[in-house]
Amino acid sequence: MKYQKLLQDWVKEKEWDDEVNYNEETNESVVNFKVNIDDQLFNTYIEGHEEKDWLSIYMYGPFNIKKNKSGEILKLFNRIHGATYYGRLVLQDDGMIQYKQIMPLDGVEPSTSLVSNVYSTAVQIYDTWLDDIAEIGLTKTTFDEWDANQ
């Protein structure tokens, strides 16, 4: 249960009261909390999986992309992915935006600073790109129109 302890230590360092849950059936430790970025709330899960020996973060956007804008938003996600070297944005079938990063840690002793770095990259993606995601995903602006103004 090294991930449960790791996540508990990280939560303690952050001086948060969030509980780290351990699921014996799946052998996973999970902390779930909401993050405020630009006055928007992002549901966030940081998980450690003992058997697979990996750490993952899932951060969900505060709004869903309009159904008819999925192709346009995926063009933006591809642009974002080309400009970054970590994680990825996923458009789920229901229009929900998910930031996802999974790190295999086989043979590595993870630290709370590693958890902080993973968390910070998720926050940074949304902090940097949220307005653009909203412009393309919620308005009539197309990717090409947005791109022409960059």
N, C-alpha and C positions, 0 to 999 in steps of 0.2 A: 504494500500500500504506500509506495514511495510517492506516488502522485497525490494522494490525499494529503500527506504531510507537506509536500511541496506547495500545493494550492492553499492549504491552511496557513503556512508561513507567509505566503505572498499576500493573502487577504489581511493577515495581521500587520504586515509591513505597511499596507495601504491604510491601515486603521479603519477598516470597514467591519461591519457586523455580519456580512454574508456567510452563510453556512456552506461548507463543502460536504457534499453527499457522496457516499460510497455505495455502489451497487454491487453486491456480492455475486449476483447472477451474471452480470456483464463484465465484472472486474474493472469498472470504470469509476473514477472520481470526477465530480462535476461541481463547478461553482457557476451559478446563474445570477446575473445582476443587470441593471439598466444603466446605460451610460448616456449622459447629456452632452450632445455635440450640437452647437449652434441652436440651442433651445429645442432640440428634437431628441426623443428618447429612443435608444437603440438597445434591443434585447440582446444580451451577450451570454455566451456559454464558453467556458474554458474547461476542457476535459483532458484527463490523463487516462490512458488505457494501459493497464499493467501487462497484459499478455502480448499486445502488439508493440508495447514500449514506444508509444508516441504521445505527443502533446498536440492538442488541436484547439483552435478558437473558431467560433461561429458568431458573427455579429450581424444582426438583421436590421435592415433599414426601417425607417419610421413610416414609410408609405409604400404602397404597391404601385408598380408601373402599369399604366393603362394597357389593356390587352392589345390594342392596335399599334402600340409603340414598341413591342418587343424587338422587332428587327432593328429599329433605330437605336435602342438602348444597348443592344448587343454590339453594335459598331463602336459605341463609346466604351463599353467594357473592354473590347479588344484594344482600343487606343490606350486605356489605362494600363492594361496588362503589358503592353509594349513599353511603357514608361516606368514600370516598377519591376522589382525582382523578388517579390514575396507575395504569397497568398493570391487569391483571385476573387473576383466578384462573380456570383452565379445568379442568373435570373431563374427563379423557380416557376413551375407551371402556373401557380396562382398569381404571379406577378410580384411576389415578394423578392426583395433583394437580400442576398446572403453574401457576406464576406467570409471566406473559408481559408484557413491555413492549417496544414497538418505537417508536423515535423517528426520524422522518425528519430528516435533517440537511443537506439540499441547501442549499448556500451558507453553511453554518455551519462554523466551524473548532472542532471539539470539543476539550475539554480533559480532563485526567485528573480534575478535580473533577466534571465532568459524569458520567464513568464512576462515580466514587464515589457521586454522588447517586443514580444509577440502581440501583446495587448496594444502597445503604442503604435505598431504598424497598422492595426485595424482602425484605430482612432484616426490616424493620419490619412488613410485612404478616404474615409468619409469626410474628414475635415477639409481636405483638399478638393474633393470632387462632388460633394453633395449638391451644390447649386447647379452644377452641370447635369448631374443625374436627374434632378428635378425638372430642369428646363427641357430636356429631351424626353423624359419619361412621363411628364404630366401636362405638357403644353403641346401646341401645334408645331413647335420647332423641330425640324428634322436634324439628323446628324450632320448632313452636308451644310445646312444653314448655320448650325452651331460652329462647325469646323471652319467655315469661311470667315467667321468673326474672331478666330483665335490668333 
